[in-house]
Amino acid sequence: QGLAANALAEALPALDEALRAAGAGEPGPPLPMCAAAATAGGEPNAFALTGSTAVVALVECAGPPAFAHPLRVVVANCGDSRALLCRGGEALPLSEDQKPDVPCERERIERAGGFVAPVGPCQRIDGWGLNLSRALGDFHYKARTDLPPSEQKVTAVPEVRSCDLTEEDEFLLLCCDGVFELKTSQEAVDHVRSGLLSGKPPTEVVEDLVDSCCSPDLMQTRGQGSDNVSAMVVLLR
């Protein structure tokens, strides 16, 4: 897919290894055994039970910086954050949510000795574990020393996609999954597009989007809208 795609494909696993080194300690045993490990004096990695998704977009341009013309966007996704392209008002997905119940993800989890089970509305790894299947950190899901990073229950190897840009393309929208508890991808793009067309600056538009995804009444939204919410808008024209 080219140098940009290869660079992004290598960057996220490299960042994951840097986190592992910075966290020191061991990845840690499976969740039910963590308490026993602590009493036995084992020192877990600082990121054993902490992690993050990552969705990264690189826009390739032609021309000098002051007059650069966007030609193509390359997206690397690790987890269930999303990259969306607004093309003539339509939300075009540039990533796919990586969830434990996606067949290829489930197969990898099971090969690594894990299982996927329903917990409430979510499918989670090993019962009460993560409800996503790729992430940075969360090293206790990456503790199999006999398996490469790409074959662990949770991997930081991203899915990389590229898309040629057209004159219809207006902006990129990168969001974590908290946005999509209360909005579809199209609704999120519509919200941003409406704000931009009204003349609001991008910073105000994205702040409005984040605010609209935070529930004013958790009883009314049945608990949805309480997740962390982050978003970024990148104008292409």
C-alpha positions as CSV (number, residue, x, y, z in Angstrom):
1,Q,0.0,0.0,0.0
2,G,3.0,2.3,-0.1
3,L,5.4,3.9,2.3
4,A,2.8,5.8,4.4
5,A,0.7,2.7,4.9
6,N,3.8,0.6,5.9
7,A,5.0,3.3,8.3
8,L,1.7,3.4,10.1
9,A,1.5,-0.4,10.2
10,E,4.8,-0.5,12.0
11,A,4.3,2.6,14.1
12,L,1.5,1.4,16.4
13,P,3.2,-2.0,17.3
14,A,6.4,0.0,18.0
15,L,4.5,2.3,20.3
16,D,3.0,-0.7,22.0
17,E,6.5,-2.1,22.7
18,A,7.6,1.3,24.0
19,L,4.7,1.3,26.4
20,R,5.6,-2.2,27.6
21,A,9.2,-1.1,28.3
22,A,8.0,2.1,30.0
23,G,5.6,0.1,32.2
24,A,8.3,-2.3,33.3
25,G,7.2,-5.4,35.2
26,E,5.4,-8.5,33.8
27,P,2.3,-8.5,31.7
28,G,0.5,-10.3,34.5
29,P,-1.7,-13.5,34.7
30,P,-5.3,-13.7,33.6
31,L,-7.8,-11.5,35.6
32,P,-8.9,-14.1,38.2
33,M,-5.3,-14.7,39.2
34,C,-4.2,-11.0,39.5
35,A,-4.9,-10.9,43.3
36,A,-2.9,-14.0,43.9
37,A,0.0,-12.7,41.9
38,A,-0.1,-9.4,43.9
39,T,0.1,-11.3,47.2
40,A,2.9,-13.4,45.9
41,G,5.0,-10.3,45.3
42,G,4.8,-10.2,41.6
43,E,5.2,-6.7,40.1
44,P,2.8,-6.2,37.1
45,N,3.5,-3.9,34.2
46,A,2.0,-0.4,34.8
47,F,0.0,-0.9,31.6
48,A,-1.1,-4.5,32.4
49,L,-4.7,-3.5,32.9
50,T,-4.6,-0.1,31.2
51,G,-4.7,0.7,27.5
52,S,-6.1,2.8,24.7
53,T,-7.4,2.5,21.2
54,A,-5.8,4.5,18.4
55,V,-7.0,5.7,15.1
56,V,-4.5,7.6,13.0
57,A,-4.9,9.4,9.7
58,L,-2.1,10.6,7.4
59,V,-3.1,12.9,4.6
60,E,-0.8,12.8,1.6
61,C,-0.7,16.2,-0.3
62,A,0.8,17.6,-3.5
63,G,2.3,21.1,-3.9
64,P,4.1,23.5,-1.5
65,P,2.8,23.6,2.1
66,A,0.9,26.9,1.7
67,F,-1.0,25.5,-1.3
68,A,-1.0,21.8,-0.6
69,H,-3.7,19.8,-2.3
70,P,-4.9,16.6,-0.5
71,L,-4.5,13.6,-2.7
72,R,-5.0,10.6,-0.4
73,V,-5.7,9.6,3.2
74,V,-4.2,6.6,4.9
75,V,-5.8,5.4,8.1
76,A,-4.4,3.0,10.7
77,N,-7.0,1.7,13.2
78,C,-6.4,-0.2,16.4
79,G,-9.6,-0.8,18.4
80,D,-13.1,0.7,18.1
81,S,-12.5,4.3,17.5
82,R,-13.6,5.4,14.0
83,A,-12.3,7.4,11.1
84,L,-15.0,8.9,8.8
85,L,-14.7,10.9,5.6
86,C,-17.4,13.4,4.7
87,R,-17.9,13.0,1.0
88,G,-20.6,15.3,-0.3
89,G,-22.4,15.0,3.0
90,E,-22.2,11.2,3.2
91,A,-20.3,9.5,6.0
92,L,-17.8,7.2,4.4
93,P,-16.2,4.8,6.9
94,L,-12.4,4.5,6.7
95,S,-12.1,2.0,9.6
96,E,-14.0,-0.9,11.0
97,D,-14.7,-1.4,14.7
98,Q,-12.5,-4.3,16.0
99,K,-14.7,-6.1,18.4
100,P,-14.3,-9.6,20.0
101,D,-17.3,-11.1,18.2
102,V,-15.9,-10.2,14.7
103,P,-15.1,-13.7,13.3
104,C,-11.4,-13.1,12.5
105,E,-10.9,-11.4,15.9
106,R,-12.7,-14.2,17.8
107,E,-10.6,-16.8,16.0
108,R,-7.4,-15.1,17.1
109,I,-8.6,-14.8,20.7
110,E,-9.5,-18.4,20.9
111,R,-6.2,-19.5,19.3
112,A,-4.5,-17.6,22.1
113,G,-6.5,-19.5,24.7
114,G,-9.2,-17.0,25.4
115,F,-12.9,-16.9,24.9
116,V,-15.6,-14.4,24.0
117,A,-18.8,-14.2,26.1
118,P,-21.8,-11.8,26.2
119,V,-21.9,-9.5,29.2
120,G,-25.0,-7.2,29.1
121,P,-25.1,-5.6,25.6
122,C,-21.4,-6.3,24.9
123,Q,-19.3,-9.2,23.8
124,R,-16.2,-9.4,26.1
125,I,-12.9,-11.2,26.1
126,D,-12.7,-13.9,28.9
127,G,-16.0,-12.9,30.3
128,W,-15.5,-9.6,32.1
129,G,-12.6,-8.4,30.0
130,L,-12.3,-5.9,27.2
131,N,-15.1,-5.3,24.6
132,L,-12.6,-4.6,21.9
133,S,-9.9,-6.8,20.4
134,R,-7.1,-4.5,19.4
135,A,-5.4,-1.9,21.6
136,L,-2.2,-0.3,22.9
137,G,-1.2,-1.5,26.3
138,D,-3.5,-4.0,28.2
139,F,-0.5,-6.3,28.4
140,H,-2.1,-9.0,30.5
141,Y,-4.0,-9.9,27.3
142,K,-0.6,-10.2,25.6
143,A,1.2,-12.5,28.0
144,R,1.7,-15.5,25.8
145,T,5.5,-15.7,25.4
146,D,5.1,-18.4,22.8
147,L,3.1,-16.2,20.5
148,P,4.0,-13.2,18.3
149,P,2.3,-9.8,19.0
150,S,0.0,-10.3,16.1
151,E,-1.4,-13.5,17.6
152,Q,-2.1,-12.4,21.2
153,K,-5.7,-12.2,22.5
154,V,-5.4,-8.4,22.0
155,T,-3.0,-7.1,19.5
156,A,-1.7,-3.6,18.6
157,V,-1.3,-4.5,14.9
158,P,-3.6,-2.0,13.1
159,E,-5.8,-2.4,10.1
160,V,-4.6,0.0,7.5
161,R,-6.8,1.4,4.7
162,S,-6.1,4.1,2.1
163,C,-8.6,6.2,0.1
164,D,-8.0,8.5,-2.8
165,L,-9.6,11.9,-2.2
166,T,-11.9,13.7,-4.5
167,E,-13.3,17.3,-4.9
168,E,-16.4,16.1,-3.0
169,D,-14.4,15.3,0.2
170,E,-14.9,18.0,2.8
171,F,-13.4,16.8,6.1
172,L,-12.2,13.8,8.2
173,L,-13.8,13.0,11.5
174,L,-11.8,10.9,14.0
175,C,-13.7,9.9,17.2
176,C,-13.5,7.4,20.0
177,D,-16.4,5.1,20.6
178,G,-18.0,7.3,23.2
179,V,-19.3,9.5,20.3
180,F,-21.1,6.5,18.9
181,E,-23.0,5.5,22.0
182,L,-25.5,8.3,21.1
183,K,-24.9,8.9,17.4
184,T,-24.5,6.9,14.3
185,S,-21.6,7.7,12.0
186,Q,-23.9,9.6,9.7
187,E,-25.4,11.6,12.5
188,A,-21.9,12.6,13.8
189,V,-20.9,13.7,10.3
190,D,-24.2,15.6,9.9
191,H,-23.6,17.4,13.2
192,V,-20.2,18.5,12.2
193,R,-21.2,19.5,8.6
194,S,-24.1,21.5,9.8
195,G,-21.9,23.5,12.2
196,L,-19.3,24.1,9.6
197,L,-21.9,25.3,7.0
198,S,-23.3,27.7,9.6
199,G,-19.9,29.4,9.7
200,K,-18.7,28.1,13.1
201,P,-15.0,27.5,13.5
202,P,-13.9,23.9,13.5
203,T,-12.8,24.0,17.2
204,E,-16.3,25.2,18.2
205,V,-18.0,22.6,16.0
206,V,-16.0,19.7,17.5
207,E,-16.7,20.9,21.0
208,D,-20.4,21.0,20.2
209,L,-20.2,17.4,19.0
210,V,-18.4,16.2,22.1
211,D,-21.0,18.0,24.4
212,S,-23.9,16.5,22.4
213,C,-22.5,13.0,23.1
214,C,-22.4,13.5,26.9
215,S,-25.7,12.4,28.4
216,P,-27.6,15.1,30.4
217,D,-29.6,12.4,32.1
218,L,-28.2,8.8,32.3
219,M,-31.6,7.5,33.4
220,Q,-33.2,8.8,30.2
221,T,-30.4,7.5,28.0
222,R,-30.2,4.2,30.0
223,G,-26.5,4.7,30.9
224,Q,-25.4,5.6,27.4
225,G,-23.4,8.8,27.0
226,S,-21.3,8.3,30.1
227,D,-18.2,7.1,28.3
228,N,-15.1,9.2,27.7
229,V,-15.6,11.3,24.4
230,S,-12.9,12.7,22.2
231,A,-13.1,13.9,18.6
232,M,-11.0,15.6,15.9
233,V,-12.0,17.3,12.7
234,V,-9.6,17.8,9.8
235,L,-10.7,20.1,7.0
236,L,-9.8,19.0,3.5
237,R,-11.0,22.1,1.6
